Amino acid sequence: MEDKKKELEQKYFLYQFLKEQLDNMSRQAEAMQAAILETQATINALDEMNKGGNHGALIPLGAGTFVHGKVDDTDKIMIAIGADIVVKESREKAGDMLGQRLKDMEGSYTKILKDMGSITAQIQGILPEIENLAGEMNYSGKSK
């Protein structure tokens, strides 16, 4: 009886651990999906700039406040490369950099989804074991 109790506790601990991992990965996947959508929108905006004409923009002032503005120079794009470093690149080069970022993020997103599927399968495998052990403990506890 004591062995079954210990096994149940271990399996339940594993279940809780896997559930927490799955929740964390779910939040990560949501953030990754938002970043993918933002990058796709930025690539689309750069493509629109290639069409010429006047380029209006919403310029952020902070705290969710914006002003309408006009973008005069669309040939040079300021792009963040990490560690709070921003470089000036041609529109084409910036588009290429964003395209590579998008490809990398989509690969990471696919991996997260695959890992989430694996963890979900582990959880689904362990739940019946927990239920069986709990049922056996309840049954043997009632017969005494």
C-alpha positions in Angstrom: 0.0 0.0 0.0 2.8 2.4 0.9 4.6 1.6 -2.4 1.4 2.5 -4.4 1.1 5.7 -2.4 4.7 6.7 -3.2 4.2 5.7 -6.9 1.0 7.8 -7.0 2.8 10.8 -5.5 5.7 10.5 -8.0 3.3 10.2 -11.0 1.3 13.1 -9.7 4.4 15.2 -9.3 5.5 14.3 -12.8 2.0 15.3 -14.1 2.2 18.7 -12.3 5.7 19.3 -13.7 4.6 18.4 -17.3 1.5 20.5 -17.0 3.6 23.5 -15.9 6.0 23.0 -18.8 3.0 22.8 -21.2 1.6 26.1 -19.8 4.9 27.8 -20.1 5.4 26.6 -23.7 1.9 27.7 -24.5 2.7 31.2 -23.4 5.9 31.1 -25.4 4.0 29.9 -28.5 1.5 32.8 -28.1 4.4 35.3 -27.9 6.2 33.8 -30.8 3.0 33.9 -32.9 2.5 37.6 -32.1 6.1 38.3 -33.1 5.6 36.4 -36.4 2.5 38.4 -37.2 4.3 41.6 -36.4 7.3 40.7 -38.6 5.0 39.7 -41.4 3.2 43.1 -41.1 6.6 44.9 -41.2 7.7 43.0 -44.3 4.4 44.0 -45.9 4.9 47.6 -45.0 8.4 47.6 -46.5 6.9 46.1 -49.7 4.3 48.9 -49.8 7.2 51.4 -49.6 8.7 49.9 -52.7 5.6 51.0 -54.6 6.5 54.7 -54.3 4.3 57.6 -53.4 3.7 59.4 -50.1 4.3 57.3 -47.0 2.2 58.2 -44.0 2.9 56.6 -40.7 1.8 56.6 -37.1 4.7 57.7 -35.0 4.7 56.4 -31.4 5.2 59.0 -28.7 4.9 56.5 -25.8 2.2 55.3 -23.4 0.0 54.2 -26.4 0.0 57.7 -27.9 0.7 58.3 -31.6 0.8 61.2 -34.1 0.4 61.0 -37.9 3.6 61.8 -39.7 5.2 61.5 -43.2 8.2 59.3 -44.0 10.5 61.2 -46.3 13.4 58.8 -46.7 12.2 55.2 -47.4 15.6 54.1 -48.8 17.3 53.7 -45.5 15.6 51.6 -42.8 16.7 51.5 -39.1 16.6 47.9 -37.9 17.3 46.5 -34.5 19.8 43.7 -34.5 19.8 42.9 -30.8 21.2 44.1 -27.5 19.6 47.5 -28.1 21.7 48.0 -31.2 20.1 49.6 -34.3 21.7 49.8 -37.7 20.8 51.6 -40.9 20.3 49.4 -43.9 18.9 49.6 -47.4 15.2 48.8 -47.7 16.1 45.6 -49.6 18.7 44.5 -47.0 16.3 45.3 -44.2 13.6 43.2 -45.9 16.1 40.3 -46.3 17.0 40.5 -42.6 13.4 40.5 -41.6 12.7 37.6 -44.0 15.5 35.6 -42.3 14.1 36.5 -38.8 10.7 35.4 -39.9 12.0 32.1 -41.2 13.9 31.5 -37.9 10.8 32.4 -35.8 8.6 30.1 -37.8 11.1 27.3 -37.3 11.2 27.9 -33.5 7.4 28.1 -33.4 7.1 24.8 -35.2 9.5 23.2 -32.7 7.6 24.6 -29.8 4.3 23.1 -31.2 6.0 19.8 -31.7 7.4 19.8 -28.2 4.0 20.7 -26.8 2.5 17.8 -28.7 5.1 15.5 -27.1 4.4 16.8 -23.6 0.6 16.5 -24.2 1.1 12.9 -25.2 3.1 12.2 -22.0 0.4 13.9 -19.9 -2.3 11.8 -21.6 -0.2 8.7 -20.9 0.3 9.4 -17.2 -3.3 10.4 -16.4 -4.8 6.9 -16.7 -1.9 5.6 -14.5 -2.7 8.1 -11.8 -6.4 7.3 -12.0 -5.7 3.5 -11.8 -3.4 3.9 -8.8 -5.8 6.2 -7.0 -8.6 3.7 -7.7 -6.6 0.8 -6.4 -5.7 2.8 -3.2 -9.4 3.7 -2.7 -10.5 0.1 -3.2 -7.9 -1.4 -0.9 -8.6 1.3 1.7 -12.4 0.5 1.7 -11.9 -3.2 2.1 -10.2 -2.8 5.5 
